[in-house]
Amino acid sequence: FKDGWEARGKELRELLNDSDYDAAKRSTLDAHYTSQTVVTAMWDAVRHLGFKGGLALESSMGTGNFLGLIPEDLAGATKFVGVEYDATTARVAEALYPQSTVLHAGFHKVPVPDDTFALNIGNPPFGSQSLTFQFKPELRGVSIHNQFFRAALDSVRPGGVQALVVSRFLMDAQDKDTRLALAKKARLLGAI
């Protein structure tokens, strides 16, 4: 079993340059696939909450499951901006969705304007590590998941919707700072 993984690692190493390989290796900490069941349920929820189209953000898009599974009635009325840290994954998303803007960058390094997007949807990275958000210094020391939640929420315009996969730890955490920051900025419309 171990020999098989080592062989796969060597094959992957030959496909990627040093920086892409290092980025792919680092992304295994918090990158994961979002199933069609979850994506479809989230689209149903945002439609139910009144989203009819507009500018949409996906701050850690992976290969773009949320773009690929957008309901037909919203697809023509929605323009996406996706951000993806891993170079290989970003290239896959660009190839799959050339009509969308795909930024190969870490979300923490993108100057996303506040109050711009009608929707932020996706599955942000989970983990206790903290990034340095270049344009949001107030997020220093906050967990990566909460950083994505808060920075993306800042980008949602008044009346917009944010729909993200979240763990119970966002609302159950002993540190209430993120809950208070979110409550000042937005209204919780629902949780599943």
C-alpha positions in Angstrom: 0.0 0.0 0.0 2.8 2.4 1.0 4.7 1.7 -2.2 1.6 2.5 -4.3 1.3 6.0 -2.6 5.0 6.6 -3.1 4.7 5.8 -6.8 1.7 8.1 -7.2 3.7 10.9 -5.4 6.5 10.4 -7.8 4.1 10.6 -10.8 2.5 13.8 -9.4 6.0 15.2 -8.7 6.8 14.8 -12.4 3.7 16.6 -13.5 4.1 19.8 -11.4 6.8 22.3 -11.1 8.3 22.9 -7.6 6.0 25.7 -6.6 2.8 24.0 -7.8 3.8 20.8 -6.1 4.5 22.7 -2.8 1.1 24.5 -3.1 -0.7 21.2 -3.8 0.9 19.6 -0.8 0.0 22.5 1.5 -3.6 22.6 0.2 -4.2 19.1 1.5 -4.7 20.5 5.0 -8.0 22.2 4.2 -9.0 21.5 0.6 -11.9 19.2 0.1 -14.5 18.3 -2.4 -18.1 19.5 -2.0 -20.7 16.8 -3.1 -23.5 17.5 -5.5 -26.0 16.9 -2.8 -24.6 19.7 -0.6 -24.1 22.1 -3.5 -27.7 21.5 -4.8 -29.2 22.0 -1.4 -27.2 25.3 -1.0 -28.5 26.5 -4.3 -32.0 25.6 -3.3 -31.5 27.6 -0.1 -30.2 30.7 -1.7 -33.0 30.7 -4.2 -35.5 30.3 -1.4 -33.8 33.3 0.3 -34.5 35.5 -2.7 -31.3 35.3 -4.8 -32.3 35.7 -8.4 -28.9 36.4 -9.9 -26.2 39.0 -9.8 -22.5 39.1 -9.1 -21.4 36.0 -7.0 -18.2 35.2 -5.2 -16.7 31.9 -4.3 -13.7 32.6 -2.1 -12.2 29.1 -2.3 -13.7 27.6 -5.4 -11.7 24.4 -6.0 -12.5 23.2 -9.4 -15.9 25.1 -9.4 -18.6 22.7 -8.3 -20.8 25.6 -7.3 -20.4 27.1 -10.7 -21.0 23.8 -12.5 -24.1 23.0 -10.5 -25.8 26.4 -10.6 -29.5 26.0 -11.4 -30.4 26.9 -15.0 -32.7 29.7 -14.0 -29.9 31.4 -12.1 -27.0 30.6 -14.5 -27.7 33.2 -17.1 -28.4 35.9 -14.5 -25.2 35.2 -12.4 -21.6 36.3 -13.0 -19.0 34.5 -10.9 -15.7 35.6 -9.5 -13.9 32.6 -8.0 -10.7 32.6 -6.0 -8.5 29.4 -5.8 -5.1 29.1 -4.1 -3.9 25.9 -5.8 -2.5 26.6 -9.3 -3.5 23.2 -10.8 -7.0 23.4 -9.4 -7.4 27.0 -10.6 -6.3 26.0 -14.1 -9.0 23.2 -14.1 -11.6 25.8 -13.0 -10.5 28.2 -15.7 -10.7 25.5 -18.3 -14.2 24.4 -17.2 -15.7 27.9 -16.7 -14.0 30.3 -19.2 -17.0 32.7 -18.9 -16.2 33.3 -15.2 -13.4 35.2 -13.6 -11.1 32.7 -11.8 -8.3 34.3 -9.8 -5.4 32.0 -8.9 -4.5 33.5 -5.6 -5.0 33.0 -1.9 -8.2 34.8 -0.8 -6.1 36.4 1.9 -4.1 38.3 -0.8 -7.0 39.4 -3.0 -8.3 43.0 -2.6 -12.0 42.1 -2.6 -14.1 45.2 -2.4 -16.6 45.5 0.4 -20.4 45.6 -0.3 -20.0 44.4 -3.9 -21.4 40.9 -4.3 -25.1 39.8 -4.3 -24.0 36.3 -3.2 -21.1 34.6 -1.6 -21.4 30.8 -1.8 -19.0 27.9 -1.2 -17.1 25.7 1.1 -14.3 27.6 2.8 -11.3 25.9 4.3 -11.5 24.5 7.8 -8.7 24.5 10.3 -7.2 26.3 13.3 -4.4 27.9 11.3 -4.6 31.6 10.6 -3.5 33.5 7.5 -2.4 37.1 7.2 -5.2 38.8 5.3 -3.3 41.6 3.6 -6.4 43.9 3.3 -8.1 42.8 6.5 -5.6 43.2 9.3 -8.4 42.9 11.9 -8.6 39.2 11.0 -5.1 38.4 12.3 -5.1 35.5 14.7 -8.6 34.3 13.7 -9.0 30.7 12.5 -8.8 30.3 8.7 -12.5 29.3 8.5 -13.6 32.3 10.4 -11.3 34.5 8.4 -13.0 33.4 5.1 -16.4 33.7 6.7 -15.8 37.3 7.8 -13.8 38.6 4.9 -16.3 37.2 2.4 -19.2 38.6 4.4 -17.6 42.0 4.1 -17.7 41.7 0.3 -21.5 41.0 0.3 -23.6 44.0 -0.4 -26.5 45.0 1.8 -29.5 42.7 1.0 -27.1 40.0 -0.4 -26.8 36.5 0.8 -23.9 34.5 2.1 -24.2 30.7 2.1 -21.3 28.6 3.3 -20.6 25.2 4.5 -19.8 25.6 8.2 -19.0 23.4 11.2 -20.7 23.8 14.5 -17.6 25.4 15.9 -18.5 28.7 14.3 -21.4 29.1 16.6 -20.2 26.9 19.5 -16.7 28.4 19.9 -15.7 29.6 23.3 -14.3 32.8 21.7 -17.3 34.8 20.8 -15.5 37.5 18.7 -16.4 36.1 15.3 -20.0 35.6 16.3 -20.2 39.2 17.5 -18.5 40.5 14.3 -20.9 38.5 12.1 -24.0 39.6 14.1 -22.9 43.3 13.7 -22.7 42.9 9.9 -25.5 40.5 9.0 -28.6 38.7 10.0 -28.7 34.9 10.3 -31.5 33.8 8.0 -31.1 30.1 8.6 -28.9 27.1 9.3 -29.1 23.5 8.4 
